[in-house]
Amino acid sequence: MRIRVPATSANLGPGFDSCGLAVSLYLEIEVGAESLDWEIEHNLTAEIPTNKKNLLIQTALRLAPNLTPHKIKMISNIPVARGLGSSSSVIVAGIELANRLGNLGLTQERKIEIATKIEGHPDNVAPAICGGFVVASYIDEKVSYVKHHFPDCDIIAVIPETQLLTSSSRGVLPEEMLYGEAVKASAISNVMIAAILNGNLSLAGKMMEKDLFHEIHRKNLIPNFAEVRKTAKINDGYGSFLSGAGPTVLILSPYDKTKQIVKQLMKIKSTSKIEVLAIEQEGVQVF
Ligand code: HSE
């Protein structure tokens, strides 16, 4: 059995802690033979556990404590701690692992609820489970969510060499927001979502860049953020936003502008990696 989970980009600017998009990078696990103890062979850094302390197994055992241990191969090309949902992908894979090995019969809704409870926010985990574009809320421990088609475009990812932990990136956010500002921020978010649903990426892109919830507080943590945004804009990108808690920046690009935007981004003096991604319509899959 193989389980494949896509990377995700949370927030999309003003959709803070609520909107997310599945993109074409993947975590894949292959479940091998039964074994005396859990053994994980992975392509990640040496500090990631290769035994039952691995987040994948911790998550699975939380749901089904009596699972029989197996040998597991884990391959991921989702960069760690870069705002592309690497830990969410492991949590979602762990839930699916327990679901299949333990015959739990979990519904999509239940998987999202469990994943959100573990991760804290639904915006990374819901698209990893459903695929595509998902808008979700987590209120009083109850998740409500809507999946919708995202208009066609390329996604250019500018991925810094340095990691940024979500905890550090949340640490710069204020505890309170003035009522008037919150009303404005919510209006920006509402228009952005309506524009996405309407297929109007030009308007959605404009709204994305007006976020008042988190990007204004986090932008100084992100290498070359202003320069990347400006380069995308003057080369006809729809808009750019901080992916999740950062430090990756994503640019929504019309297909015929991607080459030019990438060419100009490469002129910025930086060690960031540039990758052209696509929207992934499928969430977690089992083969
Ligand atoms: N919405 C979250 C944040 C995503 O921006 O902090 C990371 O979990």
Residues whose N, C-alpha, C, O or C-beta is under 5 A from the ligand:
A	BS01	HSE	A10 F16 D17 H121 D123 T166 G244 A245
